[in-house]
Amino acid sequence: MNDDSITIRILCPKLVLANSGLQWLIGSPFFPPLTVVSTVRCIHDNSSSADYDKESDDLQTLLLKGFYIIGALIIKTADAEKNAREAIDAARRLRRLLSGEAEMPDTVTIGAVADSLGADIKFFVSRLENSTSIETVDYVLYDDNPEKFVWERGCLIRCELPIKLPFYYPANNPSDAEKRYSHAIESVATKLKDAQIAYVVESLSQVSAEVPLPVLFRGKDLDFDADLSNIKLVGEADEDDTKVLSCAHFCLQNISAPAIFSAENADKIQVSVLLNTSQKPTKSTAPIAEYYPALEDARLLVVDLKLDVICYATKRLPLIYALSKLVVPGLVDQLNTMKKAIVPYLLTQHPQLRPFHFSPPGVLQPITVIYELSYGETEMKQVDVRKSLHSRLGLPFDRPLLRIANTLVPSTKDSSNSVSPQKGSVLLKDVHIGIPSSGVTGGSASLVQGSYEYYHYLQDGFDDSGWGCAYRSLQTIISWFRLQHYTSVDVPSHREIQQALVDIGDKDPSFVGSREWIGAIELSFVLDKLLGVSCKVLNVRSGAELPEKCRELALHFESQGTPIMIGGGVLAYTLLGVDYNEASGDCAFLILDPHYTGNDEHKKIVNGGWCGWKKAVDSKGKNFFLHDKFYNLLLPQRPSMV
């Protein structure tokens, strides 16, 4: 490889997201110039051209500070160089809109061209911002460990800032309210750069007891005019500059690297904004109060904003630049985005706007989304917003990947007024992992997909021994839907399950608080009532017939992946998988037994056979499923939803 050759490094595992259209290539100023971190689709386009204003508005929110547009990929056949120039021009136009600058410094821009199947991708670059000259890329390097590339050298910086914004407007001239509101927003944006503002920086990482003390920066210490591309990183600076405190000061994983590199495991730094209103005056004065009477009737309007910004930075970036070039611009952009959304409803009901951060699968860098939660996240407008995001990011349309329960970093402020992310749990998860094999020769195992929690007798200090096994199986099933983020509903107690059956008219009010059994049919009613989940029910006349259902059960685990409840006689079990040899008919059932009454010790549970493979007839000739009892199998269906 000679010095003049051009090499592009591709980090994202999937570069072509669709079979037509335009995609934006995402890079970072902290990486080598021709490093593609990820790609997102242009969704505001038609046969003639993209709607760059709408694309800019969307990506201004979606892209974290620390990432930017470095090029575009266009899916077209025929003249590759012509199409590459079109992609480069599109990327430059969007980049100018996102930066707010009419003229950009010379930046290398990538133009990629793919055929409709994405099998043949050709890369070109333009070295000068206003040049039409392009060069062919000599080498394309696909990184084997992109997560390590991104998160070993970088960290996340977060800043939450709740704002109550009061302003007056003339009562006889409501149209003036928009101008007053815009002026108030501009004042807040200006205040963020004021000398009286202080920024407190501290670590959010909890991997070590050696947590560094918080550090305070004043607005007057920050450099808002610096060019991020020319900032000297710590380690590359002159000797006098090495004393500048960098992000690495709060990155505890420099001491002990994580086993898994990901946004979830990344070092996280918290920034809090404080306003210093108690500075010592230059001279002693008596306190005064000034009164300014209004010249006409006025009305007070208070707009409640909750800013929440996360940024990506290299650990070697001095903190003063992380604040001035990432955090503060991120707050200003989010402030202006919320202003645009609120203006049409300023004098009516204000939208309840809340930013959330996500790290969806297949997307290396986190994203930020602002949801309007006045009517809840299942309201159709919010569903449509999530569908468009799935389309933009190339995500499947049958998995809830961008719901509030999926948030990357839960709120640390004002949790009482925000939608709470999934609560933590101390219950054992996925107890079947690592258990001995089934003993089926030549079989094919089909297992539950995703995580669940193990619910069994006597948990939570509640004595349900002898009657609560189906309740516990239902709790395990609902925990699966929670952990896969299909719902944020808490796992219900026995009493809440009983109340749900009373509410739908299946049981009399006296059922609540009783010790009556429930079966597969009741479980299906509760899943529909609490989660909106539909179920299939298989009826088997005898336990001897259960092996005949193995093919159907295997198909369920492969297509739906949800735990199954098996009810027969006075017993209920949770089925987590089947191992089936189609040729011989030999099979085994992976049973999670809710009748366990001991402590939540994984080894004790597995060694005791409370979670393990069970054959219909064991080596001693004993039947696991009773031949004189009928069985109902409840097969919950995975919702097709976003």
PLY file of the C-alpha trace (Angstrom):
ply
format ascii 1.0
element vertex 642
property float x
property float y
property float z
element edge 641
property int vertex1
property int vertex2
end_header
0.00 0.00 0.00
1.63 3.29 -1.10
1.33 6.68 0.59
-1.07 8.06 -2.05
-3.57 5.21 -1.81
-6.99 5.94 -0.32
-8.39 3.58 2.31
-11.89 3.66 3.80
-12.57 1.88 7.08
-16.12 0.51 7.45
-17.30 -0.11 11.01
-21.02 -0.72 10.53
-21.92 -4.40 10.02
-24.60 -3.57 7.44
-23.86 -0.83 4.94
-26.80 -1.12 2.52
-30.14 -0.77 4.35
-32.54 -0.91 1.40
-32.63 -1.77 -2.29
-33.10 1.79 -3.50
-32.67 5.42 -2.49
-30.11 7.53 -0.65
-28.29 6.86 2.61
-26.14 9.13 4.78
-22.72 7.92 5.93
-21.87 8.84 9.51
-18.35 9.51 10.81
-16.73 11.23 13.76
-14.19 14.07 14.06
-12.39 11.85 16.58
-11.74 9.08 14.06
-9.57 8.98 10.93
-11.33 11.07 8.21
-12.52 8.14 6.08
-14.04 5.99 8.84
-17.72 5.11 8.34
-19.28 4.49 11.75
-22.82 3.84 10.55
-25.36 4.64 7.88
-28.93 5.95 8.03
-31.51 6.13 5.28
-32.81 9.34 3.78
-36.56 8.98 4.35
-37.65 12.42 3.09
-37.03 11.86 -0.59
-38.93 11.25 -3.78
-38.09 10.38 -7.36
-36.51 13.80 -8.02
-34.61 14.85 -4.87
-34.44 14.73 -1.09
-36.17 17.19 1.21
-32.97 18.44 2.85
-34.70 20.71 5.34
-36.70 17.84 6.82
-33.66 15.56 6.77
-31.66 18.22 8.58
-34.36 18.69 11.24
-34.51 14.94 11.89
-30.77 14.31 11.97
-30.11 17.38 14.12
-31.89 15.48 16.89
-30.98 11.91 15.94
-27.19 12.32 15.63
-25.21 12.79 18.82
-22.69 15.60 18.94
-19.43 13.86 18.19
-20.79 12.33 14.98
-21.45 14.00 11.63
-22.19 13.37 7.94
-19.04 12.33 6.06
-20.68 11.19 2.84
-23.59 9.48 1.19
-24.38 6.17 -0.47
-26.71 6.03 -3.45
-28.29 2.87 -4.79
-28.38 3.15 -8.57
-27.13 1.29 -11.58
-25.37 2.63 -14.71
-22.77 5.45 -14.45
-20.99 4.94 -11.11
-18.93 8.16 -11.19
-21.95 10.30 -12.04
-23.94 8.73 -9.20
-21.01 9.16 -6.81
-20.90 12.90 -7.58
-24.63 13.07 -6.89
-24.11 11.35 -3.51
-21.22 13.68 -2.61
-23.25 16.79 -3.53
-26.16 15.53 -1.39
-23.87 14.90 1.60
-22.31 18.39 1.31
-25.70 20.06 1.12
-27.00 18.24 4.21
-23.77 18.89 6.11
-24.07 22.64 5.48
-27.64 22.66 6.78
-26.68 20.72 9.90
-23.75 23.04 10.64
-25.68 26.23 9.90
-22.74 27.45 7.82
-23.09 28.57 4.19
-19.42 27.87 3.54
-17.65 24.82 4.94
-13.91 24.22 5.31
-12.37 21.71 2.94
-13.44 18.26 4.07
-12.99 14.88 2.43
-16.41 13.58 1.39
-17.28 9.99 0.50
-19.56 9.06 -2.38
-20.56 5.38 -2.46
-22.57 3.69 -5.20
-24.29 0.31 -4.81
-26.37 -1.79 -7.14
-29.92 -2.67 -6.13
-28.80 -5.79 -4.26
-25.92 -4.07 -2.47
-23.52 -6.77 -3.60
-21.21 -4.42 -5.50
-20.31 -1.17 -3.72
-17.92 1.30 -5.31
-16.36 4.10 -3.27
-15.14 7.52 -4.40
-13.94 10.58 -2.50
-13.71 14.29 -3.11
-10.94 16.06 -1.20
-12.12 19.69 -1.60
-15.50 21.03 -0.48
-16.38 22.85 -3.71
-14.60 20.55 -6.16
-16.30 18.29 -8.70
-13.17 16.16 -8.99
-13.44 12.68 -7.46
-11.00 9.84 -6.90
-11.54 6.11 -6.76
-10.93 4.45 -3.39
-8.15 1.89 -3.55
-8.84 -0.11 -0.41
-11.91 -0.76 1.75
-11.24 -2.21 5.19
-14.10 -3.83 7.09
-13.27 -3.80 10.81
-13.56 -7.13 12.65
-14.29 -5.53 16.02
-16.05 -2.20 15.42
-17.48 -1.95 18.94
-13.98 -2.03 20.39
-12.83 0.60 17.86
-15.59 3.00 18.97
-15.83 2.41 22.71
-12.25 1.70 23.69
-11.28 5.22 22.62
-14.52 7.04 23.40
-17.03 7.85 26.14
-20.52 9.30 26.52
-21.18 12.69 28.11
-24.66 13.41 29.38
-26.36 16.62 30.46
-29.95 16.95 31.73
-31.41 20.42 32.10
-35.05 20.97 33.16
-36.21 24.50 32.33
-39.35 26.38 33.35
-39.61 29.22 30.87
-42.01 32.03 31.94
-42.86 34.95 29.65
-45.61 37.54 29.28
-47.52 38.47 26.14
-50.22 41.10 25.49
-53.69 39.78 26.30
-55.23 41.66 23.35
-52.55 40.46 20.91
-52.07 36.68 21.28
-50.18 36.53 18.00
-47.32 38.32 19.75
-46.84 35.30 22.04
-44.74 33.45 19.46
-42.29 36.33 19.18
-41.98 36.63 22.97
-41.51 32.87 23.29
-38.78 32.82 20.62
-37.02 35.68 22.38
-37.15 33.75 25.68
-35.64 30.67 23.99
-32.86 32.78 22.47
-32.13 34.26 25.90
-31.72 30.79 27.40
-29.42 29.73 24.54
-27.28 32.84 25.12
-27.28 32.30 28.89
-25.69 28.85 28.42
-22.50 30.66 27.31
-22.67 33.27 30.05
-19.78 33.81 32.48
-22.17 33.19 35.40
-22.96 29.66 34.22
-21.06 26.84 35.89
-20.75 23.26 34.63
-20.12 20.49 37.16
-18.54 17.39 35.63
-18.55 14.03 37.40
-18.29 10.32 36.59
-21.35 8.10 36.21
-19.29 4.90 35.99
-19.56 2.50 38.90
-16.82 0.00 38.05
-14.45 1.15 40.79
-14.54 2.62 44.27
-11.96 5.18 43.14
-14.48 7.65 41.76
-12.79 10.99 40.96
-14.15 14.11 42.60
-16.43 16.37 40.53
-14.79 19.27 38.69
-16.36 22.69 38.10
-15.91 24.78 34.94
-17.19 28.33 34.55
-18.66 29.67 31.35
-15.84 32.21 31.08
-13.30 29.34 30.96
-14.78 27.74 27.84
-13.74 28.40 24.26
-16.81 28.46 22.02
-14.92 29.68 18.95
-12.43 26.81 18.75
-12.40 24.56 15.70
-12.94 20.99 16.88
-10.82 19.60 14.03
-7.79 21.66 15.18
-8.00 20.98 18.91
-4.95 19.22 20.30
-5.89 16.08 22.15
-4.25 15.23 25.44
-1.24 13.10 24.61
-0.60 14.93 21.34
-0.31 18.38 22.88
2.83 20.28 23.86
4.20 19.67 27.32
2.55 22.79 28.76
-0.87 21.62 27.55
-0.74 18.14 29.08
-2.07 19.60 32.33
-5.43 20.22 30.65
-7.97 17.89 32.21
-9.38 15.44 29.65
-12.42 13.20 29.55
-10.14 10.30 30.48
-9.98 11.75 34.00
-13.53 10.41 34.55
-13.16 7.23 32.49
-12.61 4.50 35.03
-12.41 1.79 32.39
-8.88 2.94 31.64
-8.07 0.97 34.79
-10.06 -2.16 33.96
-11.28 -2.59 30.37
-14.79 -4.05 29.94
-15.29 -7.60 28.76
-17.84 -6.34 26.24
-17.46 -3.07 24.33
-20.82 -1.40 23.80
-22.70 1.83 24.41
-24.29 0.23 27.48
-20.87 -0.53 28.98
-19.19 2.70 27.88
-17.72 5.20 30.32
-20.35 7.82 31.08
-19.73 11.37 32.29
-22.47 13.53 33.82
-22.61 17.30 33.35
-24.85 19.46 35.54
-25.62 23.10 34.72
-25.64 25.63 37.56
-26.35 29.37 37.44
-24.25 31.47 39.81
-26.49 34.30 41.04
-24.66 34.97 44.29
-21.37 36.43 43.10
-19.72 38.90 45.42
-20.51 42.45 44.21
-17.67 44.82 43.42
-18.98 47.32 45.95
-21.37 47.25 48.88
-24.93 48.24 48.04
-28.26 48.10 49.75
-30.79 45.60 48.33
-33.31 47.22 46.00
-36.45 46.15 44.17
-37.63 47.72 40.92
-41.24 47.79 39.75
-42.11 47.94 36.05
-45.89 48.29 35.53
-47.28 46.71 32.38
-48.60 49.23 29.84
-51.47 46.90 28.92
-53.19 43.71 30.08
-50.76 40.83 29.90
-50.88 37.10 30.39
-48.25 34.82 31.83
-47.33 31.63 30.03
-44.92 29.04 31.47
-43.42 26.45 29.12
-41.91 23.39 30.80
-38.90 21.98 28.92
-36.76 19.01 29.84
-33.52 18.94 27.88
-31.51 15.73 27.90
-28.40 15.53 25.71
-25.75 12.86 25.29
-22.56 13.37 23.27
-19.71 11.17 22.12
-16.11 12.24 22.77
-12.70 10.70 22.59
-11.27 10.17 26.05
-8.31 12.36 25.07
-10.49 15.43 24.46
-9.95 18.26 27.00
-13.11 18.72 29.04
-13.34 22.45 28.28
-13.83 21.56 24.60
-16.18 18.70 25.38
-18.38 21.28 27.08
-18.01 24.14 24.60
-18.10 22.13 21.34
-20.35 19.21 22.24
-22.53 19.66 25.33
-23.56 23.32 24.96
-24.24 23.12 21.18
-26.23 19.94 21.86
-28.37 21.75 24.44
-28.93 24.69 22.07
-29.93 22.41 19.18
-32.36 20.49 21.38
-33.79 23.75 22.71
-34.45 24.99 19.16
-35.93 21.65 18.09
-38.41 21.76 20.96
-39.21 25.38 20.16
-40.24 24.44 16.60
-42.44 21.62 17.89
-44.17 23.74 20.54
-44.82 26.95 18.57
-47.95 25.68 16.70
-49.54 24.70 20.05
-48.18 27.56 22.15
-51.58 28.93 23.24
-53.31 25.57 23.47
-52.11 22.34 25.09
-48.32 22.18 25.02
-46.84 18.93 23.73
-45.16 16.85 26.42
-41.77 16.49 24.75
-39.18 14.16 26.24
-35.79 13.16 24.78
-34.75 9.52 25.02
-31.50 7.81 24.04
-31.28 4.39 22.41
-28.62 1.96 21.24
-30.50 -0.27 18.77
-28.89 -3.47 17.47
-26.73 -3.02 14.38
-26.21 0.71 15.01
-22.83 1.45 16.60
-23.49 4.95 17.85
-26.41 5.78 20.17
-29.25 7.94 18.85
-31.50 10.53 20.45
-35.23 10.74 19.80
-37.73 13.31 21.10
-41.12 11.72 21.77
-44.40 13.53 22.32
-45.99 11.74 25.28
-49.19 13.68 25.89
-51.24 10.67 24.80
-48.80 7.88 25.65
-46.30 5.98 23.55
-48.90 3.63 22.04
-50.83 6.49 20.43
-50.83 6.05 16.64
-48.77 9.17 15.90
-46.01 7.85 18.14
-46.26 4.44 16.49
-45.80 6.15 13.10
-42.78 8.05 14.44
-41.18 4.78 15.55
-41.96 3.14 12.21
-40.18 5.94 10.36
-37.19 5.59 12.72
-37.07 1.84 12.09
-37.10 2.57 8.36
-34.33 5.15 8.68
-32.10 2.86 10.75
-32.81 -0.38 8.86
-34.45 -2.03 11.89
-37.07 -4.81 11.68
-40.73 -3.76 11.87
-41.84 -6.57 14.22
-39.65 -5.81 17.24
-40.00 -3.00 19.84
-36.48 -1.58 19.73
-37.17 2.14 20.24
-39.75 2.14 23.01
-39.17 3.97 26.27
-38.37 0.66 27.99
-35.36 0.35 25.62
-33.68 3.56 26.80
-29.90 3.45 27.01
-29.52 5.73 30.03
-32.46 6.17 32.45
-33.21 9.65 33.72
-31.38 10.81 36.83
-33.61 13.83 37.36
-37.32 14.38 37.80
-38.13 10.70 37.58
-41.55 11.34 39.09
-42.67 13.23 36.00
-41.09 11.02 33.37
-42.02 7.61 32.10
-40.03 5.18 34.19
-37.85 2.71 32.36
-37.93 -0.91 33.31
-37.30 -1.51 36.98
-34.35 -3.55 38.10
-34.84 -7.07 39.36
-32.97 -9.43 41.67
-34.65 -12.57 40.30
-32.65 -15.19 38.47
-32.65 -14.84 34.70
-32.22 -17.47 32.00
-31.59 -20.36 34.38
-31.57 -22.88 31.50
-28.28 -21.56 30.13
-25.46 -24.02 30.76
-27.61 -26.99 31.85
-26.66 -30.54 30.77
-27.72 -31.82 27.35
-31.08 -33.43 26.74
-29.84 -36.89 25.87
-31.65 -36.94 22.52
-29.32 -38.41 19.91
-29.26 -36.47 16.64
-31.93 -34.07 17.84
-32.39 -30.41 16.98
-32.99 -28.12 19.95
-35.44 -25.21 19.61
-35.31 -22.85 22.58
-36.91 -19.73 24.02
-35.51 -16.56 22.41
-34.40 -13.82 24.76
-34.43 -13.45 28.53
-36.97 -14.28 31.22
-37.08 -14.32 35.04
-37.68 -17.44 37.09
-40.83 -17.20 39.23
-41.64 -20.04 41.62
-43.42 -20.90 44.87
-42.82 -18.82 48.03
-41.09 -15.92 46.31
-41.55 -12.41 47.73
-42.57 -13.96 51.06
-45.88 -15.07 49.54
-47.07 -18.59 50.34
-48.71 -20.02 47.23
-47.46 -23.57 47.67
-49.99 -26.07 46.33
-52.06 -23.68 44.23
-49.96 -20.93 42.60
-47.91 -22.81 39.97
-49.90 -21.44 37.00
-49.69 -17.92 38.46
-45.89 -18.31 38.66
-45.70 -19.62 35.10
-47.70 -16.59 33.97
-45.33 -14.28 35.84
-42.36 -15.88 34.06
-44.09 -15.38 30.69
-44.89 -11.72 31.44
-41.28 -11.16 32.54
-40.23 -12.35 29.06
-42.41 -9.69 27.41
-40.96 -7.07 29.76
-37.35 -8.02 29.16
-37.93 -8.00 25.39
-39.44 -4.50 25.83
-42.87 -5.34 24.47
-44.33 -3.76 27.61
-43.33 -1.69 30.60
-46.17 -3.14 32.72
-44.90 -4.57 36.00
-45.13 -8.33 36.49
-48.48 -8.69 38.31
-48.96 -10.27 41.71
-51.37 -13.16 42.28
-54.00 -10.71 43.48
-53.55 -8.48 40.44
-53.90 -11.51 38.17
-57.12 -12.44 39.95
-58.39 -8.86 39.72
-57.76 -8.83 35.96
-59.92 -11.94 35.57
-62.67 -10.30 37.63
-62.42 -7.09 35.57
-63.07 -8.93 32.31
-66.01 -10.83 33.84
-64.40 -14.27 33.84
-64.51 -14.60 37.63
-66.77 -13.38 40.44
-65.45 -10.68 42.83
-64.98 -13.31 45.54
-62.18 -14.82 43.42
-59.82 -11.99 44.46
-57.77 -13.09 47.45
-58.72 -16.76 47.05
-56.44 -19.77 46.51
-58.26 -21.06 43.46
-56.27 -22.56 40.60
-56.15 -21.09 37.14
-55.26 -22.74 33.84
-54.16 -21.99 30.31
-57.42 -20.32 29.32
-57.29 -17.89 32.26
-53.65 -17.13 31.45
-54.62 -16.23 27.90
-57.29 -13.84 29.23
-54.79 -12.09 31.51
-52.14 -11.74 28.77
-54.74 -10.19 26.49
-56.05 -7.89 29.23
-52.71 -6.65 30.60
-50.42 -6.82 27.55
-52.69 -7.09 24.51
-50.94 -10.38 23.69
-52.88 -13.09 21.85
-52.27 -16.81 22.44
-52.79 -20.17 20.78
-54.00 -23.06 22.91
-53.14 -26.68 22.11
-55.38 -29.34 23.66
-53.94 -32.79 24.30
-56.20 -35.59 25.54
-53.40 -37.41 27.35
-49.84 -36.80 28.43
-48.89 -39.69 26.15
-49.74 -37.52 23.14
-47.40 -34.64 24.04
-44.40 -36.04 22.09
-46.59 -35.90 18.97
-46.71 -32.11 19.37
-42.91 -31.66 19.34
-42.74 -30.55 15.71
-45.41 -27.89 16.34
-43.71 -26.78 19.55
-40.34 -26.52 17.80
-41.92 -24.31 15.15
-43.31 -22.07 17.91
-39.90 -21.56 19.52
-38.30 -20.87 16.14
-40.95 -18.39 14.97
-42.30 -16.86 18.21
-39.66 -17.69 20.83
-41.94 -17.13 23.83
-42.12 -19.40 26.90
-45.04 -21.86 26.89
-47.25 -22.76 29.83
-48.21 -26.44 30.13
-51.17 -27.20 32.38
-52.44 -30.68 33.18
-54.35 -32.03 36.15
-53.25 -30.05 39.20
-49.80 -29.12 37.88
-48.47 -26.34 35.66
-45.01 -26.00 34.12
-43.18 -23.52 31.95
-41.75 -24.98 28.75
-38.56 -23.32 27.48
-37.74 -25.55 24.52
-37.83 -28.95 22.86
-35.11 -31.22 21.49
-36.54 -33.35 18.71
-35.16 -35.97 16.31
-37.63 -35.95 13.45
-36.36 -39.24 12.03
-36.53 -41.32 15.21
-39.23 -39.37 17.06
-37.02 -39.17 20.14
-37.65 -35.93 22.05
-37.11 -34.07 25.30
-38.81 -31.08 26.91
-36.91 -28.23 28.62
-39.02 -27.71 31.75
-38.83 -24.77 34.16
-40.65 -25.96 37.27
-42.53 -23.30 39.28
-43.01 -25.74 42.21
-39.52 -25.03 43.54
-39.59 -23.60 47.08
-35.92 -22.94 47.86
-33.58 -19.98 47.56
-32.70 -18.47 44.20
-29.44 -20.36 43.78
-28.75 -21.35 40.18
-26.64 -24.42 41.03
-29.22 -25.73 43.50
-32.04 -25.27 41.00
-30.24 -27.03 38.14
-28.82 -29.86 40.27
-32.25 -30.45 41.77
-33.83 -30.83 38.35
-36.10 -27.80 38.76
-34.85 -26.57 35.40
-33.77 -29.26 32.98
-34.54 -31.58 30.11
-37.32 -34.07 30.74
-38.16 -37.02 28.52
-41.76 -38.12 28.27
-40.58 -41.50 29.58
-37.32 -41.57 31.56
-34.72 -44.33 31.70
-36.61 -46.03 34.52
-39.85 -46.13 32.53
-41.52 -43.36 34.54
-43.85 -41.03 32.67
-43.22 -37.32 33.23
-46.59 -36.37 31.72
-49.54 -38.31 33.16
-51.38 -40.57 30.72
-54.71 -40.24 32.51
-54.80 -36.42 32.41
-55.49 -34.00 29.60
-53.14 -31.06 28.99
-53.58 -27.54 27.68
-50.56 -25.77 26.24
-50.60 -21.97 26.08
-48.47 -20.57 23.23
-48.20 -16.74 23.58
-47.72 -15.02 20.22
-44.99 -12.45 19.76
-46.67 -9.14 18.80
-45.66 -7.66 15.47
-45.06 -4.10 16.61
-42.57 -1.27 16.95
0 1
1 2
2 3
3 4
4 5
5 6
6 7
7 8
8 9
9 10
10 11
11 12
12 13
13 14
14 15
15 16
16 17
17 18
18 19
19 20
20 21
21 22
22 23
23 24
24 25
25 26
26 27
27 28
28 29
29 30
30 31
31 32
32 33
33 34
34 35
35 36
36 37
37 38
38 39
39 40
40 41
41 42
42 43
43 44
44 45
45 46
46 47
47 48
48 49
49 50
50 51
51 52
52 53
53 54
54 55
55 56
56 57
57 58
58 59
59 60
60 61
61 62
62 63
63 64
64 65
65 66
66 67
67 68
68 69
69 70
70 71
71 72
72 73
73 74
74 75
75 76
76 77
77 78
78 79
79 80
80 81
81 82
82 83
83 84
84 85
85 86
86 87
87 88
88 89
89 90
90 91
91 92
92 93
93 94
94 95
95 96
96 97
97 98
98 99
99 100
100 101
101 102
102 103
103 104
104 105
105 106
106 107
107 108
108 109
109 110
110 111
111 112
112 113
113 114
114 115
115 116
116 117
117 118
118 119
119 120
120 121
121 122
122 123
123 124
124 125
125 126
126 127
127 128
128 129
129 130
130 131
131 132
132 133
133 134
134 135
135 136
136 137
137 138
138 139
139 140
140 141
141 142
142 143
143 144
144 145
145 146
146 147
147 148
148 149
149 150
150 151
151 152
152 153
153 154
154 155
155 156
156 157
157 158
158 159
159 160
160 161
161 162
162 163
163 164
164 165
165 166
166 167
167 168
168 169
169 170
170 171
171 172
172 173
173 174
174 175
175 176
176 177
177 178
178 179
179 180
180 181
181 182
182 183
183 184
184 185
185 186
186 187
187 188
188 189
189 190
190 191
191 192
192 193
193 194
194 195
195 196
196 197
197 198
198 199
199 200
200 201
201 202
202 203
203 204
204 205
205 206
206 207
207 208
208 209
209 210
210 211
211 212
212 213
213 214
214 215
215 216
216 217
217 218
218 219
219 220
220 221
221 222
222 223
223 224
224 225
225 226
226 227
227 228
228 229
229 230
230 231
231 232
232 233
233 234
234 235
235 236
236 237
237 238
238 239
239 240
240 241
241 242
242 243
243 244
244 245
245 246
246 247
247 248
248 249
249 250
250 251
251 252
252 253
253 254
254 255
255 256
256 257
257 258
258 259
259 260
260 261
261 262
262 263
263 264
264 265
265 266
266 267
267 268
268 269
269 270
270 271
271 272
272 273
273 274
274 275
275 276
276 277
277 278
278 279
279 280
280 281
281 282
282 283
283 284
284 285
285 286
286 287
287 288
288 289
289 290
290 291
291 292
292 293
293 294
294 295
295 296
296 297
297 298
298 299
299 300
300 301
301 302
302 303
303 304
304 305
305 306
306 307
307 308
308 309
309 310
310 311
311 312
312 313
313 314
314 315
315 316
316 317
317 318
318 319
319 320
320 321
321 322
322 323
323 324
324 325
325 326
326 327
327 328
328 329
329 330
330 331
331 332
332 333
333 334
334 335
335 336
336 337
337 338
338 339
339 340
340 341
341 342
342 343
343 344
344 345
345 346
346 347
347 348
348 349
349 350
350 351
351 352
352 353
353 354
354 355
355 356
356 357
357 358
358 359
359 360
360 361
361 362
362 363
363 364
364 365
365 366
366 367
367 368
368 369
369 370
370 371
371 372
372 373
373 374
374 375
375 376
376 377
377 378
378 379
379 380
380 381
381 382
382 383
383 384
384 385
385 386
386 387
387 388
388 389
389 390
390 391
391 392
392 393
393 394
394 395
395 396
396 397
397 398
398 399
399 400
400 401
401 402
402 403
403 404
404 405
405 406
406 407
407 408
408 409
409 410
410 411
411 412
412 413
413 414
414 415
415 416
416 417
417 418
418 419
419 420
420 421
421 422
422 423
423 424
424 425
425 426
426 427
427 428
428 429
429 430
430 431
431 432
432 433
433 434
434 435
435 436
436 437
437 438
438 439
439 440
440 441
441 442
442 443
443 444
444 445
445 446
446 447
447 448
448 449
449 450
450 451
451 452
452 453
453 454
454 455
455 456
456 457
457 458
458 459
459 460
460 461
461 462
462 463
463 464
464 465
465 466
466 467
467 468
468 469
469 470
470 471
471 472
472 473
473 474
474 475
475 476
476 477
477 478
478 479
479 480
480 481
481 482
482 483
483 484
484 485
485 486
486 487
487 488
488 489
489 490
490 491
491 492
492 493
493 494
494 495
495 496
496 497
497 498
498 499
499 500
500 501
501 502
502 503
503 504
504 505
505 506
506 507
507 508
508 509
509 510
510 511
511 512
512 513
513 514
514 515
515 516
516 517
517 518
518 519
519 520
520 521
521 522
522 523
523 524
524 525
525 526
526 527
527 528
528 529
529 530
530 531
531 532
532 533
533 534
534 535
535 536
536 537
537 538
538 539
539 540
540 541
541 542
542 543
543 544
544 545
545 546
546 547
547 548
548 549
549 550
550 551
551 552
552 553
553 554
554 555
555 556
556 557
557 558
558 559
559 560
560 561
561 562
562 563
563 564
564 565
565 566
566 567
567 568
568 569
569 570
570 571
571 572
572 573
573 574
574 575
575 576
576 577
577 578
578 579
579 580
580 581
581 582
582 583
583 584
584 585
585 586
586 587
587 588
588 589
589 590
590 591
591 592
592 593
593 594
594 595
595 596
596 597
597 598
598 599
599 600
600 601
601 602
602 603
603 604
604 605
605 606
606 607
607 608
608 609
609 610
610 611
611 612
612 613
613 614
614 615
615 616
616 617
617 618
618 619
619 620
620 621
621 622
622 623
623 624
624 625
625 626
626 627
627 628
628 629
629 630
630 631
631 632
632 633
633 634
634 635
635 636
636 637
637 638
638 639
639 640
640 641
